[in-house]
């Protein structure tokens, strides 16, 4: 009971000052150009008062069958699966299924692609660090043969 009586003496204005919620705001949104993707892919870039400098946060949504080209990031990317079912594959490795709340950390210099499965939308939140290192390198498209082979397994 000591803790309850001590808590009642705390200035609640001081507590709420430190507990206030910071909301993010969408600062840019649109469709990703077909030069980098196959299918319909949209994004929302977000900002807030508290997110670190030199970092970008994006929400990306892939319609069924949509996918990125193979590419290499210049900096660390963290993907957090938000909705639907997706694929993630690094060059030379087996593709992996991504479900809600799974996290993928993609190191700089790793060739990879990601996207939706043939029958489900897929969305993720990306946290991209050290954006001053550049955008990375976009490579060839993931062919239909490569992509649909995954759904036949």
N, C-alpha and C positions, 0 to 999 in steps of 0.2 A: 504493500500500500504506500510505502514511502515514495515510490516512483510516481504514482498518480498525483500525490499532493505536491511533489516538486514540479511536475509538469504544469500543474494549474497555475504556478507562479511565473511561468515563462511568458514573455511578451509575444503574443501571437502575431503581431505585426512584423516582428523580426523574422519569425519562422516563415510566414507567407512570402516575404520578400525573397528569400532564398529558394522557395519551392515554386515560384511562378513558372508557368509553362511557356516555353518559347516555341512558336509555331513556324513552320517553313512556308515559304511562298513559292509558287511556280513562277519562274522568271523567263522561261522559254519553253515552247512546246511545238511539236510538228511531226511530220513523217520523215523517216530516215530514207535518204535517196537510194534508188535501186542499184546504184554503183557499188554499194556496200552490203546490200541485203537482197535476198530472194523473198518475195511476198510482201505483205503489208506489215510494217513495223512502225510504231509510233513511240514518241518519247516526251517526257516532261523533265526539264532541268529545274532543280529546286535550290533555294538559298534560305538561309536563316541567320539570325543574329549570332548564333552560337557555333555554326559549323566552322571547322578549321580553315585558315587561309590555305591557298594552293590545293584545295580539294573541291571536287564537284560531286554532287549527288544527283543521280538521274533515276527516273522510273521508266522502264522500257517494256512495251507490250508487243508480243508477236502473235499474229493471227495464226490459226492452224496452218501447218506446212511452211511458215515463214522462218527464215534463218539468216544468220550473218554469213558473210564470206569468211574464209580463213583469214586470220589477222594476227598481228603481234602488237602487244601494248608496249608503250614506252615506259610506263610506270605501273605500280601495283594497282590492281582492281579487285574489289571484293563484291561478289554478286550474292544477293540474298533473295532466294526464290520467294515470290509473294503469292502468286496464284497460278493454277493450272499445272500442266506437266510439260517439262522441257528436256532438251538434250544439252549436254556439254561434252566436248571432245577435244583432247590435245592431240596434235599430230603424232602418229605412231602408237597411240593408246586406244583402248576400247572406249566407245562413247558411254556416257553415264546418264541415267535418268535423274532429273531434278524435280523434287516435290516441294511443296510449300514449306518454308522455314529452313530449307537446306542452304548452306553457305559454301561458296566456292571462292578460294583465294587464288588469283591468277597472277603469277610473278611476271615481271617485265621480261620480254624476250621469248616467251613461250607461244608457239603457234597454236591456235585454237579456234573453235567456232562454237556457237550456241544458238538455240532457237526452240520453237514449239514442236511438239509432236504432230503427226498428221491429223489427229482428231481433237486436239485440245489447244486452246489459247495458252500462252505462257507469259507471265510478267515477272520482273525482278526489279529490285532496287540495286543500283550500282553505286559504290563509293569509290571514287577514283582519286588517288593521291598524287602528289607531285605533278600537277598538270603542266608546270613549266617545262617538263621534259619533252613535251610534244604529244602528238596524237597517235603515234605508232605507225604501223605499215599495214595497209590493206592488201590482201593477196587474192587468189582466185576464188570463184564461187564454189560452194559445196555442191557438187553435181546432184541431179535427181537420183542417179544410180547409187551414189554414196549414201544419200539421205534416206531413200526408201528401203535400202538394204537393212537399215537399223530397225525399221518397224516390222520387218519380216522375221526377225530373230525371236 
